[in-house]
Amino acid sequence: MQDAKHISSLVASGRRLSLHDGVPLDDPSEYRSVVGALQYLTLTRPDIAFAVNHVCQFMHQPTSAHWVVVKRILRYLNRTSTHGLFYKPGSLSLMAYSDADYAGYPDDRRSTSGYCLYLGSNLISWSSKKQGGVSRSSTEAEYHQLAYTAAAISWFRALFRDLQLSLSYPKLWCDNISAISLASNPVFHARTRHVEVNYHYVREKVVRQ
């Protein structure tokens, strides 16, 4: 793929891969080897985390359609080989962005969720993964990820506390109005009884600030 045509985007807009797309590969070992290597690359390239997580879902039975998407990732990496993370001194403040792709997988309708965590202007932690269960609403999917992101923030706060470094109150951003309302206003809880009790971890964190 070194001399393949470069491409500026990781995935085609609106494209949803399915288990049944394409025909099964005669030898899936190359697919698994390449995707496994891409998983390691996400440790330093957060921009490919979502796309790599997507193709990882088909490791057990990859098809020609899945292989096309993997090659697209390689073409993107060929174009962006000089990209990387740049760290510089800054403020000791934590800020995280949380999001979820509601019912994004056509085969089981599970959501993909992710977060980016910054210390000042420096990206220090990120994640993109498929949720363990099916959410009945976008609010539930987003709130589930809020809880996961809040837990990540708490871990880093505890780490900095052990290092005797003082942090200002962290900020957690979400683009779902219902999830934000649920975290800040307990009146909304009666409307979301299908949301698991442990999701209210976020509400507890908000109250303790």
Helices and strands as residue ranges (DSSP letters): H 29-41, G 46-48, H 49-56, H 64-79, E 94-101, E 112-119, E 122-130, H 138-162, E 171-174, H 177-184, G 186-192, G 197-200, H 201-208
